[in-house]
Amino acid sequence: MTLQIKEIILYNQEGEIRSIEFQPGKVNIITGKSKTGKSAIIEIVEYCLGRSEFLIPEGVIRKTVAMYAIKLHLNDEEIFIAKAPPEGQGQSQSGAYIELGKDITPPPLTSIKPNSNEHSIVEFLGNSIGISPNKHVPKMAESRDSLEGNFKHARLFLFQKQSVIADESVLFHRQKEPFMPQAIKDVLPYFLGAVREDYIKLENELRKTKRELKLLKKQQLEAEMLSGSGTVKAQNLLQEAVQVGLVEEGFEGSEEEVITRLKACLSFKPSNIPGIETDGIESLREERSKHINELNVIDEQIKAAESYANEASGYSIQANEQRLRLESIALFEEVEDGSTCRCPFCSAEIDSEIPHLSNMNDSLQRLQTNLQAVVKERPKLRTYIESLESEKAEKLKVVKAVSSSIETLIYEQEVAREIEDINRRISRVIGRISLFLENYREIEEDDELLVSISEKESHIEYLEELLDKENKEEILTSILSRISKYMTDWAQELELEHSNAPYRLDIKNLTVVADQEERPIPLNRMGSGENWLGCHLISHLALHKYFIQKNRPVPSFLILDQPTQVYFPPEIDEDLEGDVEKLKDEDRKAVKMMFRVLFSVCEELYPDLQIIVLDHANLQEEEFQDALVEKPWRNGRALIPNDWIKN
């Protein structure tokens, strides 16, 4: 699938269109002075190809452009993709508009509404160029996650920005970003074809087959454990059957008789377990609790009556003593009013008046009355206590009877549990006997299980061979060898330093190496910007040539920004105005050789490679002038029209 750029379209706020058309399968050159918007083209293209980050340079372009769009050429179809800039101070925007068809006319700005997003654009373009499911699985010692190459990774091989194209420390677009070098190393083998297209399918099939083999081997192990020991296993099971009462003690016989007796065990039917009403026990416990509470009440009543009886007895004793004392009142006589009071014992006069005899007699009479009442009530109290004692004895009998019923039910429950436990033990033994009898057979060489295991093992061996990492490394080495051949030829054509030695792409370190006889010389140890630029060009041209030859899923275009900067720096362009003829002879020669290589590679691979060059240089050679997309961006001509800026 050949995916190339046919047109870049910009819309301003009024909906006016600025269009730049490109020729598929050819070298397309935009030349002009600095600050005319050439370098922004890479950012515009990548943004429209599904990058969410908005990296268009600040200034006129951001202020005037309301919509960025590209038209892609995919075989005989066209794909129109448009993306608006982020709103406000936003740094990214994933919404997009996409349209498919033939001879698409850029729609008016007002009709461009998002109908897709960044993820869908990436997935659609990846599917369109044939990116199949793939995954780089790191080695066990590496902690990073596995990575699947997609269209985002394919974009890394399409651009050489001005800051990268002559850099001795990096080789690929975005290589300086965090984690990106490792991502390039992981996905490049897939894009080169060192990883099978059906790698993920084969890997899943291998995982499934290994899981099936594990289950089959588990079945084999169980069968061998159950049937491999034969008679010994059967005798052990017979002893277990004896222990639980399935077989009478002392049974002996041949292996066949033992097997027959074990089979007879399978007809065992468990004993019936008596049903025990747990609700009955609970009701009896509640009844017993009720009687115990009543018994406690009777005890309290008995204690209260006995306490009362004891108090009454004490009162009677004290009252008799007081009565006897008071009867001594008979010693006193009545004293007439006004007479002197004398003590009846010593006849001495006393100041206080002696209580009247009648009062003393009244007190004695009351005491005798109370005493008689107490003596009269004592037999009744004893009768009451005896009735309580009798009621207590009857209640104790009831409590004992209920407790006996509860104990009986509990015992029956324990018996039921014992029966259930015996049945469970017997059932376990029967289960083991049943499993043994099901697997009791000799495993022959032609057994179906062994045949299945052998087939699975053979299939796993075949899949592992297809997915062999060492095989992958061998294929990758072979691919890089072919790419090295292309690079070496172009290094000689560009007359790079060390071009007498083979040049190669070092994926492990993401650099270019010239293999001199004394020692390999990596890019960062090669002198001069001319060599750095040359290594970038030959490595990316070689990659694209291989991508095209092997029909790999990478877009078939390469954008080079300011490749002549090492010969034609911006500061001298102000005076030379792109005229290469005014350069020094060696620089003029190098610039012409570089463009000659670009044209020859594009012609060799026509129509499958498109090269877009953004540069200051303006060669007057016919081939160069025919490749110009527009007139040089000088004297007011630029990416953004002057009237857009004025408005």
C-alpha positions as CSV (number, residue, x, y, z in Angstrom):
1,M,0.0,0.0,0.0
2,T,1.7,3.2,-1.2
3,L,0.6,6.2,1.0
4,Q,2.0,9.6,-0.1
5,I,1.1,13.2,0.3
6,K,-0.9,14.9,-2.5
7,E,-1.8,18.2,-1.0
8,I,-1.5,20.4,2.1
9,I,-4.5,22.6,2.7
10,L,-4.8,25.5,5.2
11,Y,-8.0,27.4,6.0
12,N,-8.1,30.9,7.5
13,Q,-10.8,32.3,9.8
14,E,-12.9,33.4,6.7
15,G,-12.7,30.0,5.1
16,E,-10.1,31.0,2.5
17,I,-7.9,28.1,1.3
18,R,-4.1,28.0,0.9
19,S,-3.2,24.8,-1.0
20,I,0.2,23.3,-1.7
21,E,0.2,20.4,-4.2
22,F,2.8,17.6,-4.4
23,Q,3.6,15.0,-7.0
24,P,3.4,11.4,-5.8
25,G,6.4,9.2,-6.6
26,K,8.8,12.2,-7.2
27,V,11.1,14.6,-5.6
28,N,9.2,17.7,-4.5
29,I,11.1,20.8,-3.5
30,I,10.1,23.9,-1.6
31,T,12.9,26.4,-1.5
32,G,12.9,29.8,0.1
33,K,14.4,32.1,2.8
34,S,14.2,31.6,6.5
35,K,11.0,32.3,8.4
36,T,8.7,31.6,5.5
37,G,7.0,28.6,7.1
38,K,9.0,25.7,5.5
39,S,9.8,23.9,8.7
40,A,6.2,24.1,9.9
41,I,5.2,21.7,7.1
42,I,6.6,18.7,9.0
43,E,4.5,19.7,12.1
44,I,1.4,20.2,10.0
45,V,1.7,16.8,8.3
46,E,2.4,14.9,11.5
47,Y,-0.4,16.7,13.3
48,C,-2.9,15.7,10.6
49,L,-1.5,12.1,10.6
50,G,-2.9,11.6,14.1
51,R,-0.5,13.3,16.5
52,S,-2.5,15.0,19.2
53,E,0.3,17.4,20.3
54,F,0.0,20.8,18.6
55,L,3.6,21.9,17.8
56,I,3.0,24.4,15.1
57,P,5.5,27.3,15.7
58,E,4.1,30.4,17.5
59,G,3.5,33.4,15.3
60,V,1.8,34.1,12.0
61,I,0.8,30.5,11.3
62,R,-1.0,30.0,14.6
63,K,-2.7,33.4,14.4
64,T,-4.1,33.0,10.8
65,V,-4.9,29.3,10.3
66,A,-8.2,28.0,11.5
67,M,-7.9,24.5,10.1
68,Y,-5.0,22.3,9.0
69,A,-5.6,19.5,6.4
70,I,-3.8,17.1,4.2
71,K,-4.9,15.0,1.2
72,L,-3.2,11.6,1.0
73,H,-2.8,9.4,-2.0
74,L,-3.4,5.7,-1.3
75,N,-3.1,3.7,-4.5
76,D,-6.1,4.9,-6.5
77,E,-8.0,6.5,-3.6
78,E,-7.6,9.7,-1.7
79,I,-7.9,10.4,2.1
80,F,-8.7,13.9,3.3
81,I,-7.9,14.6,7.0
82,A,-8.5,17.9,8.7
83,K,-7.8,19.0,12.3
84,A,-8.5,22.3,14.0
85,P,-6.0,23.8,16.4
86,P,-6.6,23.3,20.2
87,E,-8.9,25.9,21.7
88,G,-7.5,28.6,24.0
89,Q,-4.2,27.7,25.5
90,G,-4.6,24.0,24.9
91,Q,-1.5,22.0,23.9
92,S,-3.2,19.1,22.2
93,Q,-6.4,18.2,20.3
94,S,-7.5,14.8,19.1
95,G,-10.7,15.5,17.2
96,A,-10.5,15.2,13.4
97,Y,-12.4,15.1,10.2
98,I,-11.7,12.3,7.7
99,E,-13.2,11.7,4.2
100,L,-12.4,8.9,1.7
101,G,-13.0,8.9,-2.0
102,K,-11.6,9.7,-5.4
103,D,-10.7,13.3,-6.6
104,I,-11.8,14.8,-3.3
105,T,-12.4,18.5,-3.4
106,P,-11.5,20.2,-0.1
107,P,-14.8,20.9,1.6
108,P,-15.6,24.4,2.8
109,L,-14.5,25.3,6.3
110,T,-18.1,25.5,7.6
111,S,-18.8,21.9,6.7
112,I,-15.7,20.4,8.4
113,K,-17.0,19.0,11.6
114,P,-15.1,16.3,13.7
115,N,-16.2,12.8,12.7
116,S,-13.2,10.9,14.1
117,N,-10.4,11.2,16.6
118,E,-6.6,10.7,16.9
119,H,-6.9,7.0,17.9
120,S,-9.3,6.2,15.0
121,I,-7.1,8.0,12.5
122,V,-4.0,6.1,13.6
123,E,-5.8,2.8,13.5
124,F,-7.4,3.5,10.1
125,L,-4.1,4.6,8.5
126,G,-2.3,1.6,10.1
127,N,-4.9,-0.8,8.6
128,S,-4.8,1.0,5.3
129,I,-1.1,0.4,4.8
130,G,-1.2,-3.1,6.2
131,I,0.2,-2.9,9.7
132,S,-0.8,-6.4,11.2
133,P,-1.0,-7.3,14.8
134,N,2.5,-7.5,16.2
135,K,4.2,-7.3,19.5
136,H,7.7,-7.0,20.8
137,V,8.1,-9.0,24.0
138,P,11.1,-7.9,26.1
139,K,13.4,-10.5,27.6
140,M,12.6,-11.9,31.0
141,A,15.3,-9.8,32.7
142,E,13.8,-6.6,31.3
143,S,11.0,-4.8,33.3
144,R,9.4,-2.8,30.5
145,D,6.0,-3.8,29.0
146,S,5.6,-5.4,25.6
147,L,5.1,-3.0,22.7
148,E,3.0,-3.3,19.6
149,G,4.1,-1.4,16.5
150,N,1.4,0.9,15.0
151,F,1.1,3.8,12.7
152,K,2.5,6.2,15.3
153,H,5.7,4.3,15.2
154,A,5.7,4.2,11.4
155,R,5.7,8.1,11.5
156,L,9.2,8.0,13.1
157,F,10.7,7.0,9.7
158,L,9.1,9.8,7.7
159,F,10.6,13.0,8.9
160,Q,14.1,14.5,9.3
161,K,13.7,17.9,10.9
162,Q,16.2,20.7,10.6
163,S,17.4,20.0,14.2
164,V,17.9,16.3,13.5
165,I,19.1,15.9,9.9
166,A,22.7,16.8,10.6
167,D,22.9,15.8,14.3
168,E,25.7,13.4,15.2
169,S,24.0,12.2,18.4
170,V,20.5,11.2,17.1
171,L,19.4,9.5,13.8
172,F,15.6,9.3,14.0
173,H,12.7,11.7,14.4
174,R,11.8,12.2,18.1
175,Q,14.7,10.1,19.2
176,K,15.5,12.5,22.0
177,E,12.1,12.2,23.7
178,P,11.8,10.0,26.8
179,F,11.4,6.2,26.1
180,M,11.4,6.8,22.4
181,P,14.9,5.3,21.6
182,Q,13.8,2.0,23.1
183,A,10.5,2.1,21.3
184,I,12.4,2.6,18.0
185,K,14.6,-0.4,18.8
186,D,11.6,-2.5,19.6
187,V,9.4,-1.8,16.6
188,L,12.1,-1.5,13.8
189,P,12.5,-5.3,13.5
190,Y,8.8,-5.6,12.8
191,F,8.7,-2.8,10.1
192,L,11.8,-4.4,8.5
193,G,10.0,-7.8,8.4
194,A,12.3,-9.6,10.8
195,V,9.2,-10.5,12.8
196,R,6.6,-12.7,11.1
197,E,3.3,-11.0,10.1
198,D,1.4,-13.7,11.9
199,Y,3.6,-13.5,15.0
200,I,0.8,-12.7,17.4
201,K,-1.4,-15.4,15.9
202,L,1.4,-18.0,16.2
203,E,2.2,-16.8,19.7
204,N,-1.4,-17.2,20.8
205,E,-1.6,-20.6,19.2
206,L,1.6,-21.7,21.0
207,R,0.3,-20.5,24.3
208,K,-3.0,-22.4,23.8
209,T,-1.2,-25.6,22.7
210,K,1.1,-25.5,25.7
211,R,-2.0,-25.1,28.0
212,E,-3.7,-28.1,26.3
213,L,-0.5,-30.2,26.6
214,K,-0.3,-29.4,30.3
215,L,-3.9,-30.7,30.8
216,L,-3.2,-33.9,28.8
217,K,0.0,-34.6,30.9
218,K,-2.0,-34.0,34.0
219,Q,-4.5,-36.6,32.9
220,Q,-1.7,-39.0,32.0
221,L,-0.1,-38.5,35.4
222,E,-3.4,-39.1,37.2
223,A,-4.0,-42.3,35.1
224,E,-0.5,-43.6,35.9
225,M,-0.9,-42.8,39.6
226,L,-4.2,-44.6,39.7
227,S,-3.6,-47.5,37.4
228,G,0.2,-47.8,37.2
229,S,0.5,-49.4,40.6
230,G,-2.3,-51.9,39.9
231,T,-2.6,-54.5,42.6
232,V,-1.0,-52.5,45.3
233,K,-3.5,-49.7,44.8
234,A,-6.4,-52.1,44.8
235,Q,-5.2,-53.8,48.0
236,N,-4.8,-50.4,49.8
237,L,-8.4,-49.5,48.8
238,L,-9.6,-52.9,50.0
239,Q,-8.1,-52.2,53.4
240,E,-9.9,-48.9,53.5
241,A,-13.1,-50.6,52.7
242,V,-12.6,-53.0,55.5
243,Q,-12.0,-50.2,58.0
244,V,-15.3,-48.6,57.2
245,G,-17.2,-51.9,57.2
246,L,-17.8,-52.3,53.4
247,V,-15.8,-55.5,53.3
248,E,-15.5,-58.2,56.0
249,E,-12.2,-58.5,57.8
250,G,-9.7,-61.2,56.6
251,F,-10.8,-61.2,53.0
252,E,-8.1,-62.3,50.6
253,G,-8.1,-63.2,46.9
254,S,-6.5,-62.7,43.5
255,E,-6.3,-59.3,41.8
256,E,-9.5,-60.2,39.8
257,E,-11.3,-61.1,43.0
258,V,-10.2,-57.9,44.7
259,I,-11.4,-55.9,41.8
260,T,-14.8,-57.7,41.9
261,R,-15.1,-57.1,45.6
262,L,-14.3,-53.4,45.1
263,K,-16.9,-53.1,42.3
264,A,-19.4,-54.6,44.8
265,C,-18.7,-51.8,47.2
266,L,-20.1,-49.3,44.6
267,S,-23.6,-50.7,45.4
268,F,-23.5,-49.5,49.0
269,K,-26.5,-47.4,50.1
270,P,-26.0,-45.2,53.1
271,S,-27.9,-45.8,56.4
272,N,-31.0,-43.7,57.0
273,I,-30.2,-40.9,59.4
274,P,-33.0,-40.2,61.9
275,G,-34.5,-36.8,61.6
276,I,-34.1,-34.8,64.8
277,E,-36.4,-31.8,65.4
278,T,-34.1,-29.1,66.7
279,D,-37.3,-27.0,67.4
280,G,-38.3,-29.7,70.0
281,I,-35.1,-29.2,71.9
282,E,-35.5,-25.5,71.8
283,S,-39.1,-25.7,73.2
284,L,-38.0,-28.0,76.0
285,R,-35.2,-25.7,76.9
286,E,-37.6,-22.8,77.0
287,E,-40.0,-24.8,79.2
288,R,-37.2,-25.8,81.6
289,S,-36.1,-22.2,81.8
290,K,-39.7,-21.2,82.7
291,H,-39.9,-23.8,85.4
292,I,-36.5,-22.8,86.8
293,N,-37.7,-19.2,87.0
294,E,-40.8,-20.3,88.9
295,L,-38.6,-22.4,91.2
296,N,-36.5,-19.4,91.9
297,V,-39.7,-17.5,92.8
298,I,-40.7,-20.2,95.3
299,D,-37.2,-20.2,96.9
300,E,-37.5,-16.4,97.4
301,Q,-41.0,-16.9,99.0
302,I,-39.6,-19.6,101.4
303,K,-36.7,-17.4,102.4
304,A,-39.0,-14.5,103.1
305,A,-41.4,-16.6,105.2
306,E,-38.6,-18.2,107.2
307,S,-37.1,-14.8,107.8
308,Y,-40.5,-13.5,109.0
309,A,-40.9,-16.5,111.3
310,N,-37.4,-15.9,112.8
311,E,-38.2,-12.3,113.5
312,A,-41.6,-13.2,115.1
313,S,-39.9,-15.7,117.4
314,G,-37.4,-13.1,118.5
315,Y,-40.2,-10.7,119.2
316,S,-42.0,-13.2,121.4
317,I,-38.9,-13.8,123.6
318,Q,-38.3,-10.1,124.0
319,A,-42.0,-9.4,124.8
320,N,-42.1,-12.1,127.6
321,E,-39.1,-10.6,129.2
322,Q,-40.7,-7.1,129.1
323,R,-44.0,-8.6,130.5
324,L,-42.2,-10.1,133.5
325,R,-40.5,-6.9,134.2
326,L,-43.7,-4.9,134.1
327,E,-45.5,-7.2,136.4
328,S,-43.3,-5.9,139.1
329,I,-45.6,-2.8,139.0
330,A,-47.7,-4.5,141.6
331,L,-45.2,-3.1,144.1
332,F,-46.5,0.4,143.6
333,E,-49.5,1.9,145.2
334,E,-51.6,4.9,144.2
335,V,-50.4,8.3,145.5
336,E,-52.9,11.0,146.3
337,D,-52.7,14.2,144.5
338,G,-50.3,16.7,146.2
339,S,-48.5,14.0,148.2
340,T,-44.8,13.8,148.1
341,C,-43.4,11.2,145.8
342,R,-41.2,8.6,147.4
343,C,-39.2,5.8,145.9
344,P,-40.9,2.5,146.7
345,F,-37.6,0.8,147.4
346,C,-35.8,3.3,149.7
347,S,-38.8,5.6,150.6
348,A,-36.7,8.7,149.6
349,E,-38.4,11.6,148.2
350,I,-38.0,12.2,144.5
351,D,-38.5,15.3,142.3
352,S,-40.3,13.6,139.4
353,E,-43.7,12.1,139.6
354,I,-44.0,8.3,139.5
355,P,-46.1,7.2,136.5
356,H,-49.6,6.3,137.4
357,L,-50.2,2.6,138.0
358,S,-53.0,2.6,135.5
359,N,-50.6,3.6,132.7
360,M,-48.2,0.9,133.6
361,N,-50.9,-1.6,133.7
362,D,-52.1,-0.5,130.3
363,S,-48.7,-1.0,128.8
364,L,-48.5,-4.4,130.3
365,Q,-51.9,-5.3,128.9
366,R,-51.0,-4.2,125.4
367,L,-47.8,-6.2,125.5
368,Q,-49.7,-9.4,126.6
369,T,-52.2,-8.9,123.7
370,N,-49.4,-8.5,121.1
371,L,-47.6,-11.6,122.5
372,Q,-50.8,-13.7,122.3
373,A,-51.3,-12.5,118.6
374,V,-47.7,-13.6,117.7
375,V,-48.1,-16.9,119.4
376,K,-51.4,-17.4,117.6
377,E,-49.9,-16.7,114.1
378,R,-46.8,-19.0,114.3
379,P,-48.6,-22.2,113.4
380,K,-50.1,-20.6,110.3
381,L,-46.7,-19.3,109.1
382,R,-45.1,-22.8,109.5
383,T,-48.0,-24.3,107.5
384,Y,-47.4,-21.7,104.7
385,I,-43.7,-22.5,104.6
386,E,-44.4,-26.3,104.4
387,S,-46.7,-25.7,101.4
388,L,-44.0,-23.8,99.7
389,E,-41.5,-26.5,100.3
390,S,-44.0,-29.1,98.8
391,E,-44.5,-26.9,95.7
392,K,-40.8,-26.6,95.3
393,A,-40.3,-30.3,95.4
394,E,-43.0,-30.8,92.7
395,K,-41.3,-28.1,90.6
396,L,-38.0,-29.8,90.9
397,K,-39.5,-33.0,89.6
398,V,-40.8,-31.2,86.6
399,V,-37.4,-29.6,85.9
400,K,-35.7,-32.9,86.2
401,A,-38.2,-34.6,83.8
402,V,-37.7,-31.8,81.2
403,S,-33.9,-32.0,81.5
404,S,-34.1,-35.8,81.0
405,S,-36.1,-35.2,77.8
406,I,-33.5,-32.7,76.6
407,E,-30.6,-35.1,77.3
408,T,-32.5,-37.9,75.3
409,L,-32.9,-35.6,72.3
410,I,-29.2,-34.6,72.4
411,Y,-28.1,-38.2,72.6
412,E,-30.2,-39.0,69.5
413,Q,-28.6,-36.1,67.7
414,E,-25.2,-37.4,68.5
415,V,-26.2,-40.8,67.2
416,A,-27.4,-39.2,64.0
417,R,-24.2,-37.4,63.6
418,E,-22.2,-40.6,64.1
419,I,-24.3,-42.3,61.4
420,E,-23.8,-39.3,59.1
421,D,-20.0,-39.4,59.8
422,I,-19.8,-43.1,59.0
423,N,-21.8,-42.6,55.8
424,R,-19.4,-39.7,54.8
425,R,-16.3,-41.9,55.5
426,I,-17.8,-44.7,53.5
427,S,-18.7,-42.3,50.7
428,R,-15.1,-41.0,50.5
429,V,-13.8,-44.6,50.2
430,I,-16.4,-45.4,47.6
431,G,-15.4,-42.3,45.6
432,R,-11.7,-43.3,45.7
433,I,-12.7,-46.9,44.6
434,S,-14.8,-45.5,41.8
435,L,-12.0,-43.2,40.5
436,F,-9.6,-46.1,40.6
437,L,-11.9,-48.5,38.8
438,E,-12.6,-45.8,36.1
439,N,-8.8,-45.5,35.4
440,Y,-7.9,-49.1,36.0
441,R,-6.3,-50.0,32.7
442,E,-2.9,-50.5,31.2
443,I,-1.7,-47.5,29.1
444,E,-0.5,-48.9,25.8
445,E,1.8,-47.2,23.3
446,D,-1.1,-46.6,20.9
447,D,-3.3,-45.2,23.7
448,E,-5.3,-42.2,22.5
449,L,-4.0,-40.0,25.4
450,L,-0.4,-40.7,24.5
451,V,-1.0,-40.0,20.8
452,S,-2.6,-36.6,21.7
453,I,0.4,-35.8,23.9
454,S,2.8,-36.6,21.2
455,E,0.9,-34.5,18.6
456,K,0.8,-31.5,20.9
457,E,4.5,-31.8,21.6
458,S,5.4,-31.9,17.9
459,H,3.2,-28.9,17.2
460,I,4.8,-26.9,20.0
461,E,8.2,-27.7,18.7
462,Y,7.1,-26.5,15.2
463,L,5.6,-23.2,16.6
464,E,8.7,-22.5,18.7
465,E,10.9,-23.0,15.7
466,L,8.8,-20.4,13.8
467,L,9.0,-18.0,16.7
468,D,12.6,-18.7,17.6
469,K,14.2,-15.4,18.7
470,E,17.6,-16.6,17.4
471,N,15.9,-17.1,14.0
472,K,14.6,-13.6,14.2
473,E,18.1,-12.2,15.0
474,E,19.4,-14.1,12.0
475,I,16.8,-12.7,9.7
476,L,17.4,-9.2,11.1
477,T,21.1,-9.5,10.5
478,S,20.5,-10.5,7.0
479,I,18.2,-7.5,6.4
480,L,20.7,-5.1,7.9
481,S,23.3,-6.6,5.7
482,R,21.3,-5.7,2.6
483,I,20.6,-2.2,3.9
484,S,24.3,-1.8,4.6
485,K,25.0,-2.5,0.9
486,Y,22.7,0.4,-0.1
487,M,24.2,2.7,2.5
488,T,27.8,1.9,1.4
489,D,27.0,2.5,-2.3
490,W,25.5,5.9,-1.5
491,A,28.3,6.9,0.9
492,Q,30.7,6.4,-1.9
493,E,28.5,8.3,-4.3
494,L,28.4,11.2,-1.8
495,E,32.1,10.9,-1.2
496,L,31.6,10.7,2.6
497,E,34.6,10.3,4.9
498,H,35.4,6.5,5.4
499,S,33.4,5.7,2.3
500,N,36.1,3.1,1.5
501,A,34.7,1.0,4.4
502,P,31.3,-0.6,4.7
503,Y,28.6,1.6,6.3
504,R,25.9,-0.1,8.4
505,L,22.9,0.8,10.5
506,D,23.4,-0.1,14.2
507,I,19.9,-0.7,15.6
508,K,21.2,-1.4,19.1
509,N,22.7,2.1,19.4
510,L,20.5,3.8,16.8
511,T,23.4,5.2,14.9
512,V,25.4,4.7,11.7
513,V,28.8,2.9,11.8
514,A,31.6,2.8,9.3
515,D,33.5,-0.4,9.7
516,Q,37.1,0.5,9.2
517,E,39.7,-2.2,9.3
518,E,41.3,-0.8,12.5
519,R,38.0,-0.2,14.4
520,P,34.4,0.6,13.8
521,I,33.7,4.4,13.7
522,P,30.2,5.4,14.9
523,L,28.4,8.6,13.7
524,N,29.3,10.6,16.7
525,R,33.0,10.0,16.1
526,M,32.9,11.1,12.5
527,G,34.0,14.6,11.8
528,S,32.1,17.5,10.1
529,G,28.5,18.2,9.6
530,E,28.8,16.9,6.0
531,N,29.4,13.4,7.2
532,W,26.6,13.6,9.8
533,L,24.1,14.8,7.1
534,G,25.3,12.1,4.7
535,C,24.8,9.4,7.3
536,H,21.2,10.6,7.9
537,L,20.4,10.6,4.2
538,I,21.9,7.2,3.3
539,S,20.3,5.4,6.3
540,H,16.8,6.8,5.7
541,L,17.0,6.3,2.0
542,A,18.2,2.7,2.5
543,L,15.4,2.0,5.0
544,H,12.7,3.3,2.6
545,K,14.2,1.3,-0.3
546,Y,14.0,-1.8,1.8
547,F,10.5,-1.0,3.0
548,I,9.3,-0.6,-0.6
549,Q,11.1,-3.6,-2.0
550,K,9.6,-5.8,0.7
551,N,6.2,-4.1,0.7
552,R,6.5,-3.2,4.4
553,P,3.7,-1.2,6.1
554,V,5.4,2.2,6.2
555,P,4.1,5.3,4.3
556,S,6.1,5.8,1.1
557,F,7.3,9.4,1.7
558,L,10.3,11.1,3.3
559,I,10.4,14.8,4.3
560,L,13.8,16.4,4.6
561,D,14.1,19.8,6.2
562,Q,17.1,22.0,5.4
563,P,19.5,19.2,4.2
564,T,21.9,21.8,2.7
565,Q,22.3,23.7,6.0
566,V,25.8,22.4,6.4
567,Y,26.8,24.0,3.1
568,F,24.3,26.8,3.0
569,P,23.7,28.2,6.5
570,P,20.8,30.8,6.9
571,E,23.2,33.7,7.7
572,I,24.7,33.6,4.2
573,D,21.4,32.9,2.5
574,E,20.5,36.6,3.0
575,D,23.3,37.5,0.6
576,L,23.1,34.4,-1.7
577,E,19.3,34.2,-1.9
578,G,19.5,30.5,-2.5
579,D,22.0,30.7,-5.4
580,V,24.2,27.6,-5.1
581,E,26.5,28.8,-7.8
582,K,27.8,31.4,-5.4
583,L,29.0,28.7,-2.9
584,K,32.5,27.4,-2.7
585,D,33.4,24.8,-5.3
586,E,33.5,21.9,-2.9
587,D,30.2,23.0,-1.2
588,R,28.5,23.5,-4.5
589,K,29.7,20.1,-5.7
590,A,28.4,18.4,-2.4
591,V,25.0,20.0,-2.7
592,K,24.6,18.9,-6.3
593,M,25.8,15.3,-5.5
594,M,23.2,15.2,-2.7
595,F,20.3,16.2,-4.9
596,R,21.6,13.9,-7.6
597,V,21.4,10.9,-5.1
598,L,17.8,12.0,-4.1
599,F,16.7,12.1,-7.7
600,S,18.3,8.9,-8.6
601,V,16.8,7.0,-5.7
602,C,13.4,8.4,-6.4
603,E,13.6,7.5,-10.0
604,E,14.8,4.0,-9.2
605,L,11.9,3.4,-6.9
606,Y,9.3,5.2,-9.0
607,P,6.4,5.5,-8.3
608,D,6.7,4.1,-4.8
609,L,8.8,6.8,-3.1
610,Q,8.0,10.4,-2.6
611,I,10.7,12.8,-1.3
612,I,9.8,16.3,-0.1
613,V,12.7,18.7,0.4
614,L,12.4,22.0,2.4
615,D,15.5,24.1,1.8
616,H,17.2,27.4,1.2
617,A,19.1,26.2,-1.8
618,N,17.9,26.8,-5.3
619,L,19.8,25.0,-8.0
620,Q,19.3,26.3,-11.5
621,E,19.6,22.8,-13.0
622,E,16.6,21.7,-15.0
623,E,15.9,18.6,-12.8
624,F,15.8,20.7,-9.7
625,Q,13.6,23.4,-11.2
626,D,11.2,20.9,-12.5
627,A,10.8,19.5,-9.0
628,L,9.9,22.9,-7.4
629,V,6.4,22.8,-6.0
630,E,6.0,26.5,-6.2
631,K,8.1,29.5,-7.0
632,P,10.8,30.1,-4.3
633,W,9.3,31.5,-1.1
634,R,11.0,34.9,-1.4
635,N,9.9,38.5,-1.9
636,G,6.7,38.0,0.1
637,R,5.9,34.5,-1.0
638,A,5.5,32.1,1.9
639,L,3.4,29.4,3.5
640,I,0.9,32.0,4.7
641,P,-0.4,34.5,2.0
642,N,0.3,38.2,2.6
643,D,-3.4,39.1,2.5
644,W,-4.1,36.7,5.3
645,I,-1.6,38.5,7.4
646,K,-2.9,42.0,6.5
647,N,-6.5,40.9,7.3
